[in-house]
Amino acid sequence: MARQYGYLEDFINELRSNGRYAFSLQQVRSQFEQSDEAIKKALQRLKKKKEIALVRNEFYVIITPEYRSKEMLPPSLFVADMMKFLGKEYYVGLLNAAAFYGAAHQQPQSFSIITTKPSLRNINTGSLKVNFYIKKHWHKADIVQKKVDTGYIHVSSPELTALDLVYYFDQSGGLNRVATVLEELTESIDPIKLLDVAKRYSPVTAVQRLGFLLENVLGMQNLSDPIKDYLKTVKRFPVLLRPQKKKPEMITGNDWKVVQNTEIETDL
């Protein structure tokens, strides 16, 4: 019985020898003259042995022995293959991007991927949690190629990461956690690059809030001053530091036009 499925195990071993950790059902179909029923039975057998896992419909990852107890690979090892399989542009963002620059502070509980429309369903299997966030566009210059065991993956630059963390602050654990991560991330941020990204970033409210946090919470005027000068040249309106339904009197008292309606404390 074991050799009945040997062709699939040989296929997986060959992928592993080539540094690959993922494959699609279509790849298996194209490799072997087997019925769909036979292939799916073979895949199901390997799933039960926890040697592979179904991540997305018809997309599988190979679980190597060191990750078998967790029943899943780290997403960084298969995100490039998965997004290619889905035919979507992407980059790894938010807390996961910050972690590549030594600024995660705490291990992220989920994996954040920024991609384009149409939206994708989040993945939550217990052993794997991937959240997809939609953006209309981003500039290639703001994406960094990071080396992982399976090759390279797209990760937001420190500068883009900072702005995304502020824009997606709720999804990143709240403003206190964002400020804490920013405090560590600033070591990797270049003021000139940050200004360039800020000029391209939408919405401008995220730029206002980031500048406010950099100056008034973290005391990083070397990073905030260039952004402040830029904002003086564009149309902007008063904004709450933390969005809320019921708006207070919108008196800011600062160049950022940010109303500090919440106190920010970092954990560092």
Summary of the structure (lengths in Angstrom):
residues: 268
radius of gyration: 22.2
end to end distance: 57.4
largest distance: 75.5
contacts: 791
relative contact order: 0.09
helix: 44%
strand: 16%
